[in-house]
Amino acid sequence: MGRIIKALVVLVILGFIGLTVFAYLGDLGPQQSEVKKPVVLNAD
C-alpha cells in the first residue's frame, strides 16, 4: 500500500513540474494579426 501512495505522490509532483515547465516555455499567447476592414459612416 505504501508503494502505491509513494508512486502516486511522485506522479503528482512530476505532473506539477511538467505543467510549470510548459507554462513557462510553451506558447500560450494568442496569435496576433493586423485586421483592416473598411467602415462606412452615414454622417449627413
C-alpha positions in Angstrom: 0.0 0.0 0.0 2.9 2.4 0.8 4.4 1.8 -2.6 1.2 2.9 -4.4 1.0 6.1 -2.3 4.6 6.9 -3.0 4.2 6.3 -6.7 1.1 8.5 -6.7 2.9 11.3 -4.9 5.8 11.1 -7.4 3.4 11.2 -10.4 1.6 14.2 -9.0 5.0 16.0 -8.4 6.2 15.2 -11.9 2.9 16.4 -13.4 3.1 19.7 -11.5 6.7 20.2 -12.6 5.8 19.3 -16.2 2.8 21.8 -16.1 5.0 24.5 -14.7 7.7 24.0 -17.4 5.1 24.0 -20.1 3.5 27.2 -18.8 6.9 29.0 -18.9 8.3 27.5 -22.1 5.1 26.8 -24.1 3.5 29.2 -26.5 0.4 30.2 -24.6 -0.1 33.6 -26.1 -2.8 34.3 -28.7 -1.9 34.7 -32.3 -1.9 38.3 -33.3 -2.6 39.6 -36.8 -3.5 43.0 -38.2 -7.1 43.3 -39.5 -8.1 46.1 -41.8 -11.8 46.5 -42.5 -13.5 49.5 -44.2 -16.1 51.3 -42.3 -19.0 53.2 -43.9 -20.2 56.2 -41.9 -23.6 57.7 -42.6 -22.8 61.2 -41.4 -25.0 63.6 -43.4 
